[in-house]
Amino acid sequence: MNKFVQEAIETLGKQLLAEACGVSQNAVSKWLNGGAISLENALRIEKATKGKVKAEDISPEFSHLLSRT
């Protein structure tokens, strides 16, 4: 389970998270269970949670693309 997706769901609810990302609730469930999350959707989750959940935490493979200084 992706604990960061879980945190986003707890913050927004599955329906609002899905709407914020332009995906179905089924897609969010797949992310929760380890499905791949695009950089674009990781950034959407970060924005929707107002930074509570960071894109690089959701998808660490993109951390090198996100310069945070």
MDAnalysis code that builds the backbone (N, CA, C; Angstrom):
import MDAnalysis as mda
import numpy as np

u = mda.Universe.empty(207, n_residues=69, atom_resindex=np.repeat(np.arange(69), 3), trajectory=True)
u.add_TopologyAttr("name", ["N", "CA", "C"] * 69)
u.add_TopologyAttr("resid", np.arange(1, 70))
u.add_TopologyAttr("resname", ["MET", "ASN", "LYS", "PHE", "VAL", "GLN", "GLU", "ALA", "ILE", "GLU", "THR", "LEU", "GLY", "LYS", "GLN", "LEU", "LEU", "ALA", "GLU", "ALA", "CYS", "GLY", "VAL", "SER", "GLN", "ASN", "ALA", "VAL", "SER", "LYS", "TRP", "LEU", "ASN", "GLY", "GLY", "ALA", "ILE", "SER", "LEU", "GLU", "ASN", "ALA", "LEU", "ARG", "ILE", "GLU", "LYS", "ALA", "THR", "LYS", "GLY", "LYS", "VAL", "LYS", "ALA", "GLU", "ASP", "ILE", "SER", "PRO", "GLU", "PHE", "SER", "HIS", "LEU", "LEU", "SER", "ARG", "THR"])
u.atoms.positions = np.array([
    [0.843, -1.173, 0.000],
    [0.000, 0.000, 0.000],
    [0.894, 1.244, 0.000],
    [0.515, 2.233, -0.785],
    [1.238, 3.498, -0.832],
    [0.708, 4.387, 0.283],
    [1.510, 4.542, 1.343],
    [1.040, 5.295, 2.509],
    [0.817, 6.769, 2.196],
    [1.483, 7.291, 1.182],
    [1.303, 8.690, 0.830],
    [-0.010, 8.905, 0.077],
    [-0.385, 7.953, -0.751],
    [-1.705, 8.014, -1.389],
    [-2.776, 7.871, -0.316],
    [-2.546, 6.992, 0.649],
    [-3.492, 6.829, 1.755],
    [-3.671, 8.145, 2.507],
    [-2.579, 8.841, 2.752],
    [-2.653, 10.134, 3.441],
    [-3.447, 11.146, 2.617],
    [-3.251, 11.139, 1.304],
    [-4.005, 12.046, 0.434],
    [-5.490, 11.711, 0.467],
    [-5.819, 10.423, 0.479],
    [-7.220, 10.001, 0.563],
    [-7.813, 10.431, 1.899],
    [-7.059, 10.275, 2.972],
    [-7.549, 10.687, 4.287],
    [-7.756, 12.196, 4.354],
    [-6.949, 12.944, 3.617],
    [-7.048, 14.399, 3.597],
    [-8.239, 14.872, 2.772],
    [-8.422, 14.286, 1.592],
    [-9.418, 14.782, 0.638],
    [-10.635, 13.885, 0.455],
    [-10.458, 12.610, 0.685],
    [-11.462, 11.630, 0.288],
    [-11.127, 11.138, -1.106],
    [-11.497, 9.916, -1.384],
    [-11.135, 9.300, -2.667],
    [-11.768, 10.023, -3.849],
    [-13.024, 10.425, -3.715],
    [-13.713, 11.080, -4.829],
    [-13.066, 12.419, -5.169],
    [-12.796, 13.252, -4.163],
    [-12.181, 14.550, -4.433],
    [-10.761, 14.401, -4.967],
    [-10.032, 13.431, -4.463],
    [-8.685, 13.190, -4.976],
    [-8.749, 12.786, -6.445],
    [-9.665, 11.896, -6.770],
    [-9.833, 11.470, -8.165],
    [-10.190, 12.659, -9.054],
    [-11.118, 13.489, -8.599],
    [-11.520, 14.665, -9.376],
    [-10.355, 15.628, -9.562],
    [-9.568, 15.844, -8.516],
    [-8.431, 16.758, -8.592],
    [-7.395, 16.287, -9.610],
    [-7.305, 14.974, -9.781],
    [-6.325, 14.399, -10.709],
    [-6.918, 14.086, -12.079],
    [-8.227, 14.219, -12.218],
    [-8.864, 13.920, -13.496],
    [-8.876, 12.439, -13.821],
    [-8.976, 11.616, -12.774],
    [-8.996, 10.165, -12.960],
    [-10.200, 9.579, -12.225],
    [-10.419, 8.291, -12.415],
    [-11.517, 7.610, -11.729],
    [-11.099, 7.219, -10.312],
    [-12.086, 6.944, -9.476],
    [-11.799, 6.440, -8.137],
    [-11.087, 5.090, -8.223],
    [-11.385, 4.327, -9.263],
    [-10.711, 3.048, -9.475],
    [-9.207, 3.257, -9.689],
    [-8.854, 4.308, -10.420],
    [-7.433, 4.613, -10.629],
    [-6.758, 4.949, -9.301],
    [-7.442, 5.708, -8.452],
    [-6.896, 6.046, -7.135],
    [-6.701, 4.771, -6.314],
    [-7.655, 3.857, -6.395],
    [-7.519, 2.579, -5.683],
    [-6.300, 1.808, -6.173],
    [-6.051, 1.843, -7.473],
    [-4.867, 1.167, -8.025],
    [-3.591, 1.804, -7.497],
    [-3.564, 3.137, -7.418],
    [-2.393, 3.818, -6.856],
    [-2.176, 3.384, -5.417],
    [-3.261, 3.339, -4.669],
    [-3.186, 2.963, -3.261],
    [-2.563, 1.581, -3.100],
    [-2.863, 0.701, -4.037],
    [-2.392, -0.682, -3.973],
    [-1.094, -0.912, -4.741],
    [-0.367, 0.168, -5.027],
    [0.957, 0.028, -5.620],
    [1.051, 0.300, -7.099],
    [-0.037, 0.738, -7.719],
    [0.005, 1.065, -9.138],
    [0.869, 2.289, -9.406],
    [1.405, 2.369, -10.610],
    [2.280, 3.478, -10.988],
    [1.514, 4.798, -11.020],
    [2.180, 5.840, -10.568],
    [1.607, 7.186, -10.564],
    [2.525, 8.065, -11.403],
    [1.960, 8.740, -12.390],
    [2.765, 9.609, -13.246],
    [3.233, 10.829, -12.458],
    [4.275, 11.472, -12.951],
    [4.755, 12.700, -12.329],
    [3.643, 13.741, -12.315],
    [2.919, 13.834, -13.417],
    [1.824, 14.798, -13.510],
    [0.799, 14.574, -12.396],
    [0.413, 13.335, -12.169],
    [-0.568, 13.058, -11.116],
    [0.024, 13.223, -9.725],
    [1.287, 12.906, -9.551],
    [1.929, 13.139, -8.253],
    [1.914, 14.631, -7.928],
    [2.181, 15.462, -8.924],
    [2.135, 16.913, -8.719],
    [0.708, 17.391, -8.455],
    [-0.262, 16.785, -9.111],
    [-1.665, 17.140, -8.860],
    [-2.073, 16.784, -7.432],
    [-1.602, 15.636, -6.956],
    [-1.906, 15.236, -5.579],
    [-1.281, 16.230, -4.602],
    [-0.039, 16.605, -4.863],
    [0.622, 17.586, -3.990],
    [-0.170, 18.890, -3.950],
    [-0.588, 19.353, -5.119],
    [-1.358, 20.605, -5.185],
    [-2.701, 20.458, -4.472],
    [-3.385, 19.359, -4.697],
    [-4.711, 19.147, -4.103],
    [-4.648, 19.058, -2.584],
    [-3.540, 18.523, -2.067],
    [-3.390, 18.408, -0.607],
    [-2.685, 19.630, -0.025],
    [-2.494, 20.645, -0.849],
    [-1.831, 21.891, -0.428],
    [-0.457, 21.620, 0.178],
    [0.251, 20.667, -0.435],
    [1.611, 20.361, -0.035],
    [1.754, 19.399, 1.130],
    [0.639, 18.971, 1.689],
    [0.714, 18.016, 2.806],
    [1.363, 16.712, 2.354],
    [1.052, 16.300, 1.135],
    [1.643, 15.098, 0.542],
    [2.501, 15.563, -0.632],
    [3.788, 15.293, -0.570],
    [4.737, 15.758, -1.584],
    [4.842, 14.776, -2.752],
    [4.998, 15.334, -3.945],
    [5.107, 14.517, -5.157],
    [6.260, 13.529, -5.064],
    [7.395, 13.965, -4.523],
    [8.555, 13.073, -4.451],
    [8.375, 11.953, -3.438],
    [7.473, 12.140, -2.483],
    [7.161, 11.049, -1.557],
    [6.252, 10.022, -2.224],
    [5.311, 10.516, -3.017],
    [4.372, 9.636, -3.716],
    [5.112, 8.777, -4.736],
    [5.970, 9.413, -5.515],
    [6.717, 8.733, -6.578],
    [8.191, 9.112, -6.479],
    [8.941, 8.446, -5.593],
    [10.351, 8.802, -5.381],
    [11.206, 8.764, -6.648],
    [10.795, 7.994, -7.633],
    [11.587, 7.913, -8.867],
    [11.651, 9.240, -9.609],
    [10.784, 10.194, -9.245],
    [10.786, 11.503, -9.895],
    [11.512, 12.563, -9.075],
    [12.052, 12.200, -7.921],
    [12.638, 13.202, -7.025],
    [13.761, 13.993, -7.696],
    [14.516, 13.359, -8.578],
    [15.606, 14.064, -9.260],
    [15.092, 15.118, -10.241],
    [13.832, 15.031, -10.636],
    [13.247, 16.003, -11.557],
    [12.674, 17.217, -10.834],
    [12.531, 17.107, -9.527],
    [11.913, 18.164, -8.735],
    [12.988, 18.857, -7.911],
    [13.450, 19.986, -8.389],
    [14.479, 20.703, -7.629],
    [13.793, 21.570, -6.588],
    [13.979, 21.193, -5.339],
    [13.357, 21.910, -4.216],
    [14.471, 22.534, -3.388],
    [14.608, 23.840, -3.509],
    [15.630, 24.521, -2.703],
    [15.061, 25.702, -1.995],
])
